Amino acid sequence: MQPEATDGTITIRRYRSDDAEALFQAATESIAEIWPWMPWCHPQYALQDSQSWIAHCHEAWDAGTEFNFLIEDAATGRYLGGVGINQIHRANRFANLGYWVRTSATRQGIATAATLLMARLAFAEGLNRVDIVMVDGNNASYRVAQKSGATLEGILRNRIWLHGRSRNLHIFSLIPEDLGMKSTMVTEEEQSVRLYHITTPEAWKMALANGEYTAPSLQSEGFIHCSLSRQLQRSLNKFYGEIPEVLVLRIDPSRLAHRLLYEPADNDRFPHIYGPINLDAVAENIPLKKTESGYTWVDV
């Protein structure tokens, strides 16, 4: 996921290790207002809690299970709060979106602005819905969801155990069309096709050692190039014609941890993966050697 976004007034960005002190100061200032609704901000909150949270954020980000951002003033860099998505359900393309703002920065539209920035990043990542939930009685959070344009869908009865008793939750939702974006649509046919990526034996060995596969294009273009079977021979000879031996990875689209988009390129639509390829999505690796006439590909 993109690590930073701004609307000119606030910026949301990925946590750094040196953010612990600023998080600690903001949280301890806000205990009275946040503790009734969010147990993490408790009366005994300590700097170590901030450090542990940031370490968790780094691990979850790298695993692709949560994407947590701090909110800061775009002009001064002052720490204002946090926003993020978690409980990501990639198969059905939705997640939970949460937010909080320090007490001295409330009632300034910060949480609403951060929610909209976060939702846009989530939708750009390929999600088609984010849930926003709050405990019954959390009127400030309720107003943020309303101001963001989210739709109230109902009350989840006894949905959360909080401070020793069951509480109801209000649930709102945002979808891409609410923000003038389009929902990501990958047809069943596209989801079930054979998908391929061309690499080298050396790069694959490195992927096995690292636990995931990356490619230089992920840094330079933001995605990993792939081909359909009918496109593969053309890609092999156009981009790998000077290499005597390659490895073709057959990828199962249904197991990818990151979004897959089919986008225009070279008078066709090619599949692009917006993140590293998780190894369990690689169904097969096929070695190929170039002949005198170049590479020949026959789907198997």
Summary of the structure (lengths in Angstrom):
residues: 300
radius of gyration: 22.6
end to end distance: 33.8
largest distance: 74.6
contacts: 885
relative contact order: 0.10
helix: 34%
strand: 35%
